[in-house]
Amino acid sequence: MEQLTTTPWAFRKKKTTNSAASKSRCSPPTSAPEEIFSYASSLPVRDDSICTAEELAKYSIIFTGKWSQTAFPKQYPLYRPPAQWSSMLGVTHSSDYSMWKKNEYASNGVRDFAEKGEAWVLMKEIEEAGEKIQSVHGIFSAPAISSGTGQTSTELEVRSRHPLVSFVVRIVPSPDWFVGIDSLNLCEGDHWVEEVSVDLFPYDAGTDSGFTFSSPNFATIPQDTVTEITCSSPSHPANSFYYPKLKILPPIAQVTMVKLKKNQLGLPIPHLNQPAKSNEILDTISETPLDCEVSQWSSWGLCRGPCRKPGTKIRTRFVLLHPANNGTPCPNLDEETGCEPDNCV
C-alpha cells in the first residue's frame, strides 16, 4: 500500500498538505506525571463536544510491535510469511465518525484491510465521511514493519472539532486479525494531552472463521461483530492465541502519541525508548510458557509373548506441540501393560 501522510481534510478543493514520516506488559499501567496518560486498553473517550483547546495540535505517533516468539510462542509464524505488521492506516475525526468499534460489525473497508491489507475501500469510506458530514479532519499512515517486533512512526494533526484518533494495523499472517485504537480523545477540556501510551491487544474483524495465523480463507457467514481475542476466547486449543494458563494475554503491540512543540514540527520523530539495531526492539516481556501437547493414545497393539505365559502389549501417542519457555515437558509417548497372548493354538 502506498504510504500516506497526515492530510487535513478539504475534499471539495482536493487540497492536501504533507508531513514527514520517519522510520520506522500484562500488568496495569504505572503512575505517570500530570498530563501523561497510559491506558491498558483502547477503550474510547467519545465526548469531544467540550474541547476548547487551541485550534490545532500535532503529534508524533509511534507504533511498537511486541509480537515475539518469547511472548507468543504458540504457532509463531517463522516463514511464508514470517510474523510482521502491515502499514498503519488512521484518521483524526469527530464523534460523528467511527472507523471500527468493538462488538459492532466491521465495514467492508475494515474487512478488506484486516483480511488482505487492502486499503482502497476503507479510504473511500473515510473520504465519503469527510465529504458528507465533515466528520474527518485528517488521514495518516506509517510504514509496515517486516518482523513481529519493531517500530514505525509518523505524524498526525488534530483540532478542537476533530480531537479523536482511530487507526488499524493488520496482523500478518492472520485470517482477519488486527490491532488498533477506536476514537481516542487527545483533548482534555481546554488543553491537549501531552503524551499517551496504549497497550494493544488482538481483535478479530468477524469476517473470516480461521483459527490460526496461517488458516486458509473461510468467510464467516453471517458476518460476526468485531471481538477481542483473548487467551481463552475463542475457547479452542487450535486457536493461535489460546493460552489457558494465562489470565490475560501480554500486549502484542503498543502505541505512543507525543504532542509536538512548535519548534519540533517537521523534525524527525523522537523514539521514547532507545531502539535496537535493524528496526528491532528489545523484548522486555516475560516469557509465556508453552506446555507440551500430545495426541490421544492409539489402540493397544497385539499381545506379544510365549504361549501360556504372560505377555505385553503397547500403545503410543505423539507430540502435537513441543514445549517452550519452561512449559510443562512432554509425558511418555508409549505405555506397556501385561496381557495373555490370544494367538496360541
Stockholm file with secondary structure:
# STOCKHOLM 1.0

chainA/1-345         MEQLTTTPWAFRKKKTTNSAASKSRCSPPTSAPEEIFSYASSLPVRDDSICTAEELAKYSIIFTGKWSQTAFPKQYPLYRPPAQWSSMLGVTHSSDYSMWKKNEYASNGVRDFAEKGEAWVLMKEIEEAGEKIQSVHGIFSAPAISSGTGQTSTELEVRSRHPLVSFVVRIVPSPDWFVGIDSLNLCEGDHWVEEVSVDLFPYDAGTDSGFTFSSPNFATIPQDTVTEITCSSPSHPANSFYYPKLKILPPIAQVTMVKLKKNQLGLPIPHLNQPAKSNEILDTISETPLDCEVSQWSSWGLCRGPCRKPGTKIRTRFVLLHPANNGTPCPNLDEETGCEPDNCV
#=GR chainA/1-345 SS CCCCCCEECCTTTTCCCCCCCCCCCCSCCCCCCTTEEEESSCCCCCCCTTCCSCSEEEEEEEEEEECCTTTCCTTCCCSSSCSEEEEEEEEEECTTCCSCCTTSCCCHHHHHHHHHCCCHHHHHHHHHHHHHHCCEEEEEEECCBSSSEEEEEEEEEEETTBCEEEEEEEEESCSSEEEEEEEEECEETTEECSEEEEEECCEECSSBCCCSTTCCCCBCSSCCCCEECCSSSSCCTTSTTCCTTCSSCCCSEEEEEEECCGGGTTSCCCCSSCCCGGGCCCCCSCCCCBCCEECCCCCCCCCBSCTTSCEEEEEECCEEECCBTTCCCCCCSEEEEEECCCCCC
#=GC SS_cons         CCCCCCEECCTTTTCCCCCCCCCCCCSCCCCCCTTEEEESSCCCCCCCTTCCSCSEEEEEEEEEEECCTTTCCTTCCCSSSCSEEEEEEEEEECTTCCSCCTTSCCCHHHHHHHHHCCCHHHHHHHHHHHHHHCCEEEEEEECCBSSSEEEEEEEEEEETTBCEEEEEEEEESCSSEEEEEEEEECEETTEECSEEEEEECCEECSSBCCCSTTCCCCBCSSCCCCEECCSSSSCCTTSTTCCTTCSSCCCSEEEEEEECCGGGTTSCCCCSSCCCGGGCCCCCSCCCCBCCEECCCCCCCCCBSCTTSCEEEEEECCEEECCBTTCCCCCCSEEEEEECCCCCC
//
